[in-house]
Every structure is written in C-alpha cells, then in structure tokens.
Amino acid sequence: VVVFSWIEWPDKATRDAAMAKVMNDRRLSPQTNPMPFDGKRLIFGGFSPVVELGAGL
C-alpha cells in the first residue's frame, strides 16, 4: 500500500507554529498511540514546484 499526502501552508510561520503544536501533543506520542506499521520504512521529503499553474489556466 502506498499513501501519498501533502499539506499546503499559507506561510512558513504558520507551518512552524502548527508543527510545534503537533510535536507537543501527547495524543500523538508513540507511547500513547503507537504506529500501526513500521515507521522506519517511511519516506519523508520536501518538494519544490518546477512549474506552478494558476487557477485560471
């Protein structure tokens, strides 16, 4: 199974604030809520758009 997802943030400050909240959320800690799969096999990456089209195109 391959799962692909993304989050589009309005700006870096919003992203940084949200990620800080996520990292401090006890509900998401591995002790409270373990992953149902091997997290070592996850791939995390960042992408930069090569071409970005506007909504009217």
mmCIF file of the N, C-alpha and C atoms, coordinates in Angstrom:
data_MODEL
# 
_entry.id   MODEL 
# 
loop_
_atom_site.group_PDB 
_atom_site.id 
_atom_site.type_symbol 
_atom_site.label_atom_id 
_atom_site.label_alt_id 
_atom_site.label_comp_id 
_atom_site.label_asym_id 
_atom_site.label_entity_id 
_atom_site.label_seq_id 
_atom_site.pdbx_PDB_ins_code 
_atom_site.Cartn_x 
_atom_site.Cartn_y 
_atom_site.Cartn_z 
_atom_site.occupancy 
_atom_site.B_iso_or_equiv 
_atom_site.pdbx_formal_charge 
_atom_site.auth_seq_id 
_atom_site.auth_comp_id 
_atom_site.auth_asym_id 
_atom_site.auth_atom_id 
_atom_site.pdbx_PDB_model_num 
ATOM 1   N N  . VAL A 1 1  ? 0.849  -1.165 0.000   1.00 0.00 ? 1  VAL A N  1 
ATOM 2   C CA . VAL A 1 1  ? 0.000  0.000  0.000   1.00 0.00 ? 1  VAL A CA 1 
ATOM 3   C C  . VAL A 1 1  ? 0.898  1.232  0.000   1.00 0.00 ? 1  VAL A C  1 
ATOM 4   N N  . VAL A 1 2  ? 0.606  2.148  -0.879  1.00 0.00 ? 2  VAL A N  1 
ATOM 5   C CA . VAL A 1 2  ? 1.329  3.418  -0.936  1.00 0.00 ? 2  VAL A CA 1 
ATOM 6   C C  . VAL A 1 2  ? 0.349  4.527  -0.594  1.00 0.00 ? 2  VAL A C  1 
ATOM 7   N N  . VAL A 1 3  ? 0.736  5.369  0.325   1.00 0.00 ? 3  VAL A N  1 
ATOM 8   C CA . VAL A 1 3  ? -0.094 6.503  0.713   1.00 0.00 ? 3  VAL A CA 1 
ATOM 9   C C  . VAL A 1 3  ? 0.689  7.771  0.415   1.00 0.00 ? 3  VAL A C  1 
ATOM 10  N N  . PHE A 1 4  ? 0.069  8.686  -0.266  1.00 0.00 ? 4  PHE A N  1 
ATOM 11  C CA . PHE A 1 4  ? 0.688  9.962  -0.609  1.00 0.00 ? 4  PHE A CA 1 
ATOM 12  C C  . PHE A 1 4  ? -0.197 11.068 -0.076  1.00 0.00 ? 4  PHE A C  1 
ATOM 13  N N  . SER A 1 5  ? 0.399  11.991 0.637   1.00 0.00 ? 5  SER A N  1 
ATOM 14  C CA . SER A 1 5  ? -0.385 13.114 1.153   1.00 0.00 ? 5  SER A CA 1 
ATOM 15  C C  . SER A 1 5  ? 0.483  14.361 1.198   1.00 0.00 ? 5  SER A C  1 
ATOM 16  N N  . TRP A 1 6  ? -0.184 15.501 1.311   1.00 0.00 ? 6  TRP A N  1 
ATOM 17  C CA . TRP A 1 6  ? 0.561  16.748 1.425   1.00 0.00 ? 6  TRP A CA 1 
ATOM 18  C C  . TRP A 1 6  ? -0.262 17.755 2.198   1.00 0.00 ? 6  TRP A C  1 
ATOM 19  N N  . ILE A 1 7  ? 0.425  18.739 2.713   1.00 0.00 ? 7  ILE A N  1 
ATOM 20  C CA . ILE A 1 7  ? -0.211 19.856 3.400   1.00 0.00 ? 7  ILE A CA 1 
ATOM 21  C C  . ILE A 1 7  ? 0.314  21.117 2.741   1.00 0.00 ? 7  ILE A C  1 
ATOM 22  N N  . GLU A 1 8  ? -0.570 22.009 2.416   1.00 0.00 ? 8  GLU A N  1 
ATOM 23  C CA . GLU A 1 8  ? -0.161 23.288 1.845   1.00 0.00 ? 8  GLU A CA 1 
ATOM 24  C C  . GLU A 1 8  ? -0.373 24.369 2.895   1.00 0.00 ? 8  GLU A C  1 
ATOM 25  N N  . TRP A 1 9  ? 0.702  24.980 3.332   1.00 0.00 ? 9  TRP A N  1 
ATOM 26  C CA . TRP A 1 9  ? 0.655  26.011 4.357   1.00 0.00 ? 9  TRP A CA 1 
ATOM 27  C C  . TRP A 1 9  ? 0.661  27.386 3.694   1.00 0.00 ? 9  TRP A C  1 
ATOM 28  N N  . PRO A 1 10 ? -0.040 28.361 4.280   1.00 0.00 ? 10 PRO A N  1 
ATOM 29  C CA . PRO A 1 10 ? -0.043 29.703 3.690   1.00 0.00 ? 10 PRO A CA 1 
ATOM 30  C C  . PRO A 1 10 ? 1.313  30.397 3.788   1.00 0.00 ? 10 PRO A C  1 
ATOM 31  N N  . ASP A 1 11 ? 2.088  30.050 4.851   1.00 0.00 ? 11 ASP A N  1 
ATOM 32  C CA . ASP A 1 11 ? 3.423  30.635 5.003   1.00 0.00 ? 11 ASP A CA 1 
ATOM 33  C C  . ASP A 1 11 ? 4.221  29.799 6.000   1.00 0.00 ? 11 ASP A C  1 
ATOM 34  N N  . LYS A 1 12 ? 5.518  30.060 6.090   1.00 0.00 ? 12 LYS A N  1 
ATOM 35  C CA . LYS A 1 12 ? 6.409  29.277 6.942   1.00 0.00 ? 12 LYS A CA 1 
ATOM 36  C C  . LYS A 1 12 ? 6.100  29.479 8.421   1.00 0.00 ? 12 LYS A C  1 
ATOM 37  N N  . ALA A 1 13 ? 5.724  30.678 8.811   1.00 0.00 ? 13 ALA A N  1 
ATOM 38  C CA . ALA A 1 13 ? 5.411  30.942 10.220  1.00 0.00 ? 13 ALA A CA 1 
ATOM 39  C C  . ALA A 1 13 ? 4.220  30.105 10.689  1.00 0.00 ? 13 ALA A C  1 
ATOM 40  N N  . THR A 1 14 ? 3.207  29.979 9.864   1.00 0.00 ? 14 THR A N  1 
ATOM 41  C CA . THR A 1 14 ? 2.038  29.156 10.188  1.00 0.00 ? 14 THR A CA 1 
ATOM 42  C C  . THR A 1 14 ? 2.440  27.696 10.304  1.00 0.00 ? 14 THR A C  1 
ATOM 43  N N  . ARG A 1 15 ? 3.251  27.228 9.371   1.00 0.00 ? 15 ARG A N  1 
ATOM 44  C CA . ARG A 1 15 ? 3.721  25.840 9.403   1.00 0.00 ? 15 ARG A CA 1 
ATOM 45  C C  . ARG A 1 15 ? 4.522  25.571 10.663  1.00 0.00 ? 15 ARG A C  1 
ATOM 46  N N  . ASP A 1 16 ? 5.459  26.457 10.997  1.00 0.00 ? 16 ASP A N  1 
ATOM 47  C CA . ASP A 1 16 ? 6.292  26.259 12.179  1.00 0.00 ? 16 ASP A CA 1 
ATOM 48  C C  . ASP A 1 16 ? 5.454  26.225 13.454  1.00 0.00 ? 16 ASP A C  1 
ATOM 49  N N  . ALA A 1 17 ? 4.464  27.100 13.561  1.00 0.00 ? 17 ALA A N  1 
ATOM 50  C CA . ALA A 1 17 ? 3.596  27.123 14.744  1.00 0.00 ? 17 ALA A CA 1 
ATOM 51  C C  . ALA A 1 17 ? 2.774  25.841 14.849  1.00 0.00 ? 17 ALA A C  1 
ATOM 52  N N  . ALA A 1 18 ? 2.224  25.388 13.741  1.00 0.00 ? 18 ALA A N  1 
ATOM 53  C CA . ALA A 1 18 ? 1.413  24.163 13.749  1.00 0.00 ? 18 ALA A CA 1 
ATOM 54  C C  . ALA A 1 18 ? 2.267  22.940 14.071  1.00 0.00 ? 18 ALA A C  1 
ATOM 55  N N  . MET A 1 19 ? 3.450  22.848 13.491  1.00 0.00 ? 19 MET A N  1 
ATOM 56  C CA . MET A 1 19 ? 4.310  21.691 13.747  1.00 0.00 ? 19 MET A CA 1 
ATOM 57  C C  . MET A 1 19 ? 4.768  21.655 15.201  1.00 0.00 ? 19 MET A C  1 
ATOM 58  N N  . ALA A 1 20 ? 4.999  22.816 15.808  1.00 0.00 ? 20 ALA A N  1 
ATOM 59  C CA . ALA A 1 20 ? 5.362  22.855 17.226  1.00 0.00 ? 20 ALA A CA 1 
ATOM 60  C C  . ALA A 1 20 ? 4.222  22.306 18.081  1.00 0.00 ? 20 ALA A C  1 
ATOM 61  N N  . LYS A 1 21 ? 2.987  22.654 17.747  1.00 0.00 ? 21 LYS A N  1 
ATOM 62  C CA . LYS A 1 21 ? 1.826  22.132 18.480  1.00 0.00 ? 21 LYS A CA 1 
ATOM 63  C C  . LYS A 1 21 ? 1.697  20.623 18.304  1.00 0.00 ? 21 LYS A C  1 
ATOM 64  N N  . VAL A 1 22 ? 1.924  20.134 17.094  1.00 0.00 ? 22 VAL A N  1 
ATOM 65  C CA . VAL A 1 22 ? 1.835  18.695 16.828  1.00 0.00 ? 22 VAL A CA 1 
ATOM 66  C C  . VAL A 1 22 ? 2.885  17.945 17.641  1.00 0.00 ? 22 VAL A C  1 
ATOM 67  N N  . MET A 1 23 ? 4.098  18.447 17.667  1.00 0.00 ? 23 MET A N  1 
ATOM 68  C CA . MET A 1 23 ? 5.179  17.766 18.387  1.00 0.00 ? 23 MET A CA 1 
ATOM 69  C C  . MET A 1 23 ? 4.934  17.730 19.893  1.00 0.00 ? 23 MET A C  1 
ATOM 70  N N  . ASN A 1 24 ? 4.175  18.690 20.413  1.00 0.00 ? 24 ASN A N  1 
ATOM 71  C CA . ASN A 1 24 ? 3.884  18.735 21.848  1.00 0.00 ? 24 ASN A CA 1 
ATOM 72  C C  . ASN A 1 24 ? 2.552  18.095 22.219  1.00 0.00 ? 24 ASN A C  1 
ATOM 73  N N  . ASP A 1 25 ? 1.825  17.549 21.272  1.00 0.00 ? 25 ASP A N  1 
ATOM 74  C CA . ASP A 1 25 ? 0.524  16.930 21.525  1.00 0.00 ? 25 ASP A CA 1 
ATOM 75  C C  . ASP A 1 25 ? 0.732  15.515 22.064  1.00 0.00 ? 25 ASP A C  1 
ATOM 76  N N  . ARG A 1 26 ? 0.336  15.280 23.297  1.00 0.00 ? 26 ARG A N  1 
ATOM 77  C CA . ARG A 1 26 ? 0.533  13.966 23.927  1.00 0.00 ? 26 ARG A CA 1 
ATOM 78  C C  . ARG A 1 26 ? -0.254 12.855 23.237  1.00 0.00 ? 26 ARG A C  1 
ATOM 79  N N  . ARG A 1 27 ? -1.346 13.203 22.568  1.00 0.00 ? 27 ARG A N  1 
ATOM 80  C CA . ARG A 1 27 ? -2.140 12.187 21.871  1.00 0.00 ? 27 ARG A CA 1 
ATOM 81  C C  . ARG A 1 27 ? -1.370 11.550 20.725  1.00 0.00 ? 27 ARG A C  1 
ATOM 82  N N  . LEU A 1 28 ? -0.358 12.232 20.236  1.00 0.00 ? 28 LEU A N  1 
ATOM 83  C CA . LEU A 1 28 ? 0.411  11.728 19.103  1.00 0.00 ? 28 LEU A CA 1 
ATOM 84  C C  . LEU A 1 28 ? 1.729  11.081 19.509  1.00 0.00 ? 28 LEU A C  1 
ATOM 85  N N  . SER A 1 29 ? 1.964  10.933 20.803  1.00 0.00 ? 29 SER A N  1 
ATOM 86  C CA . SER A 1 29 ? 3.220  10.329 21.248  1.00 0.00 ? 29 SER A CA 1 
ATOM 87  C C  . SER A 1 29 ? 3.203  8.826  20.968  1.00 0.00 ? 29 SER A C  1 
ATOM 88  N N  . PRO A 1 30 ? 4.356  8.242  20.666  1.00 0.00 ? 30 PRO A N  1 
ATOM 89  C CA . PRO A 1 30 ? 4.416  6.801  20.374  1.00 0.00 ? 30 PRO A CA 1 
ATOM 90  C C  . PRO A 1 30 ? 3.970  5.929  21.546  1.00 0.00 ? 30 PRO A C  1 
ATOM 91  N N  . GLN A 1 31 ? 4.145  6.404  22.774  1.00 0.00 ? 31 GLN A N  1 
ATOM 92  C CA . GLN A 1 31 ? 3.723  5.614  23.932  1.00 0.00 ? 31 GLN A CA 1 
ATOM 93  C C  . GLN A 1 31 ? 2.203  5.564  24.041  1.00 0.00 ? 31 GLN A C  1 
ATOM 94  N N  . THR A 1 32 ? 1.539  6.661  23.728  1.00 0.00 ? 32 THR A N  1 
ATOM 95  C CA . THR A 1 32 ? 0.086  6.735  23.821  1.00 0.00 ? 32 THR A CA 1 
ATOM 96  C C  . THR A 1 32 ? -0.597 6.130  22.606  1.00 0.00 ? 32 THR A C  1 
ATOM 97  N N  . ASN A 1 33 ? -0.041 6.376  21.438  1.00 0.00 ? 33 ASN A N  1 
ATOM 98  C CA . ASN A 1 33 ? -0.675 5.981  20.191  1.00 0.00 ? 33 ASN A CA 1 
ATOM 99  C C  . ASN A 1 33 ? 0.376  5.409  19.231  1.00 0.00 ? 33 ASN A C  1 
ATOM 100 N N  . PRO A 1 34 ? 0.756  4.137  19.409  1.00 0.00 ? 34 PRO A N  1 
ATOM 101 C CA . PRO A 1 34 ? 1.804  3.571  18.547  1.00 0.00 ? 34 PRO A CA 1 
ATOM 102 C C  . PRO A 1 34 ? 1.351  3.459  17.089  1.00 0.00 ? 34 PRO A C  1 
ATOM 103 N N  . MET A 1 35 ? 2.315  3.554  16.191  1.00 0.00 ? 35 MET A N  1 
ATOM 104 C CA . MET A 1 35 ? 2.013  3.447  14.761  1.00 0.00 ? 35 MET A CA 1 
ATOM 105 C C  . MET A 1 35 ? 1.585  2.021  14.421  1.00 0.00 ? 35 MET A C  1 
ATOM 106 N N  . PRO A 1 36 ? 0.635  1.862  13.511  1.00 0.00 ? 36 PRO A N  1 
ATOM 107 C CA . PRO A 1 36 ? 0.188  0.517  13.131  1.00 0.00 ? 36 PRO A CA 1 
ATOM 108 C C  . PRO A 1 36 ? 1.118  -0.145 12.109  1.00 0.00 ? 36 PRO A C  1 
ATOM 109 N N  . PHE A 1 37 ? 2.255  0.492  11.804  1.00 0.00 ? 37 PHE A N  1 
ATOM 110 C CA . PHE A 1 37 ? 3.194  -0.048 10.822  1.00 0.00 ? 37 PHE A CA 1 
ATOM 111 C C  . PHE A 1 37 ? 4.602  0.379  11.200  1.00 0.00 ? 37 PHE A C  1 
ATOM 112 N N  . ASP A 1 38 ? 5.579  -0.161 10.509  1.00 0.00 ? 38 ASP A N  1 
ATOM 113 C CA . ASP A 1 38 ? 6.982  0.120  10.777  1.00 0.00 ? 38 ASP A CA 1 
ATOM 114 C C  . ASP A 1 38 ? 7.347  1.513  10.269  1.00 0.00 ? 38 ASP A C  1 
ATOM 115 N N  . GLY A 1 39 ? 7.534  2.460  11.171  1.00 0.00 ? 39 GLY A N  1 
ATOM 116 C CA . GLY A 1 39 ? 7.851  3.826  10.794  1.00 0.00 ? 39 GLY A CA 1 
ATOM 117 C C  . GLY A 1 39 ? 9.221  3.999  10.173  1.00 0.00 ? 39 GLY A C  1 
ATOM 118 N N  . LYS A 1 40 ? 10.101 3.000  10.323  1.00 0.00 ? 40 LYS A N  1 
ATOM 119 C CA . LYS A 1 40 ? 11.435 3.082  9.724   1.00 0.00 ? 40 LYS A CA 1 
ATOM 120 C C  . LYS A 1 40 ? 11.371 3.050  8.204   1.00 0.00 ? 40 LYS A C  1 
ATOM 121 N N  . ARG A 1 41 ? 10.272 2.582  7.680   1.00 0.00 ? 41 ARG A N  1 
ATOM 122 C CA . ARG A 1 41 ? 10.141 2.459  6.229   1.00 0.00 ? 41 ARG A CA 1 
ATOM 123 C C  . ARG A 1 41 ? 9.443  3.664  5.602   1.00 0.00 ? 41 ARG A C  1 
ATOM 124 N N  . LEU A 1 42 ? 9.154  4.666  6.403   1.00 0.00 ? 42 LEU A N  1 
ATOM 125 C CA . LEU A 1 42 ? 8.521  5.867  5.875   1.00 0.00 ? 42 LEU A CA 1 
ATOM 126 C C  . LEU A 1 42 ? 9.536  6.707  5.114   1.00 0.00 ? 42 LEU A C  1 
ATOM 127 N N  . ILE A 1 43 ? 9.074  7.379  4.119   1.00 0.00 ? 43 ILE A N  1 
ATOM 128 C CA . ILE A 1 43 ? 9.913  8.310  3.377   1.00 0.00 ? 43 ILE A CA 1 
ATOM 129 C C  . ILE A 1 43 ? 9.326  9.694  3.601   1.00 0.00 ? 43 ILE A C  1 
ATOM 130 N N  . PHE A 1 44 ? 10.142 10.603 4.053   1.00 0.00 ? 44 PHE A N  1 
ATOM 131 C CA . PHE A 1 44 ? 9.695  11.976 4.265   1.00 0.00 ? 44 PHE A CA 1 
ATOM 132 C C  . PHE A 1 44 ? 10.503 12.856 3.340   1.00 0.00 ? 44 PHE A C  1 
ATOM 133 N N  . GLY A 1 45 ? 9.839  13.693 2.630   1.00 0.00 ? 45 GLY A N  1 
ATOM 134 C CA . GLY A 1 45 ? 10.570 14.553 1.704   1.00 0.00 ? 45 GLY A CA 1 
ATOM 135 C C  . GLY A 1 45 ? 9.906  15.894 1.565   1.00 0.00 ? 45 GLY A C  1 
ATOM 136 N N  . GLY A 1 46 ? 10.630 16.745 0.962   1.00 0.00 ? 46 GLY A N  1 
ATOM 137 C CA . GLY A 1 46 ? 10.093 18.054 0.640   1.00 0.00 ? 46 GLY A CA 1 
ATOM 138 C C  . GLY A 1 46 ? 10.248 18.275 -0.849  1.00 0.00 ? 46 GLY A C  1 
ATOM 139 N N  . PHE A 1 47 ? 9.348  19.002 -1.420  1.00 0.00 ? 47 PHE A N  1 
ATOM 140 C CA . PHE A 1 47 ? 9.366  19.216 -2.856  1.00 0.00 ? 47 PHE A CA 1 
ATOM 141 C C  . PHE A 1 47 ? 9.216  20.694 -3.155  1.00 0.00 ? 47 PHE A C  1 
ATOM 142 N N  . SER A 1 48 ? 9.842  21.102 -4.204  1.00 0.00 ? 48 SER A N  1 
ATOM 143 C CA . SER A 1 48 ? 9.676  22.459 -4.723  1.00 0.00 ? 48 SER A CA 1 
ATOM 144 C C  . SER A 1 48 ? 9.042  22.349 -6.094  1.00 0.00 ? 48 SER A C  1 
ATOM 145 N N  . PRO A 1 49 ? 8.037  23.175 -6.379  1.00 0.00 ? 49 PRO A N  1 
ATOM 146 C CA . PRO A 1 49 ? 7.390  23.080 -7.692  1.00 0.00 ? 49 PRO A CA 1 
ATOM 147 C C  . PRO A 1 49 ? 8.340  23.501 -8.812  1.00 0.00 ? 49 PRO A C  1 
ATOM 148 N N  . VAL A 1 50 ? 8.295  22.771 -9.909  1.00 0.00 ? 50 VAL A N  1 
ATOM 149 C CA . VAL A 1 50 ? 9.063  23.121 -11.098 1.00 0.00 ? 50 VAL A CA 1 
ATOM 150 C C  . VAL A 1 50 ? 8.234  24.080 -11.940 1.00 0.00 ? 50 VAL A C  1 
ATOM 151 N N  . VAL A 1 51 ? 6.945  23.758 -12.074 1.00 0.00 ? 51 VAL A N  1 
ATOM 152 C CA . VAL A 1 51 ? 6.004  24.608 -12.798 1.00 0.00 ? 51 VAL A CA 1 
ATOM 153 C C  . VAL A 1 51 ? 4.769  24.753 -11.924 1.00 0.00 ? 51 VAL A C  1 
ATOM 154 N N  . GLU A 1 52 ? 4.273  25.963 -11.773 1.00 0.00 ? 52 GLU A N  1 
ATOM 155 C CA . GLU A 1 52 ? 3.066  26.189 -10.985 1.00 0.00 ? 52 GLU A CA 1 
ATOM 156 C C  . GLU A 1 52 ? 2.073  26.964 -11.845 1.00 0.00 ? 52 GLU A C  1 
ATOM 157 N N  . LEU A 1 53 ? 0.916  26.356 -12.058 1.00 0.00 ? 53 LEU A N  1 
ATOM 158 C CA . LEU A 1 53 ? -0.114 26.978 -12.883 1.00 0.00 ? 53 LEU A CA 1 
ATOM 159 C C  . LEU A 1 53 ? -1.143 27.659 -12.004 1.00 0.00 ? 53 LEU A C  1 
ATOM 160 N N  . GLY A 1 54 ? -1.670 28.770 -12.472 1.00 0.00 ? 54 GLY A N  1 
ATOM 161 C CA . GLY A 1 54 ? -2.706 29.472 -11.731 1.00 0.00 ? 54 GLY A CA 1 
ATOM 162 C C  . GLY A 1 54 ? -4.052 28.800 -11.913 1.00 0.00 ? 54 GLY A C  1 
ATOM 163 N N  . ALA A 1 55 ? -5.030 29.208 -11.126 1.00 0.00 ? 55 ALA A N  1 
ATOM 164 C CA . ALA A 1 55 ? -6.360 28.597 -11.166 1.00 0.00 ? 55 ALA A CA 1 
ATOM 165 C C  . ALA A 1 55 ? -7.050 28.817 -12.506 1.00 0.00 ? 55 ALA A C  1 
ATOM 166 N N  . GLY A 1 56 ? -6.738 29.901 -13.199 1.00 0.00 ? 56 GLY A N  1 
ATOM 167 C CA . GLY A 1 56 ? -7.404 30.195 -14.467 1.00 0.00 ? 56 GLY A CA 1 
ATOM 168 C C  . GLY A 1 56 ? -6.788 29.516 -15.672 1.00 0.00 ? 56 GLY A C  1 
ATOM 169 N N  . LEU A 1 57 ? -5.703 28.778 -15.467 1.00 0.00 ? 57 LEU A N  1 
ATOM 170 C CA . LEU A 1 57 ? -5.034 28.152 -16.616 1.00 0.00 ? 57 LEU A CA 1 
ATOM 171 C C  . LEU A 1 57 ? -5.471 26.736 -16.837 1.00 0.00 ? 57 LEU A C  1 
# 
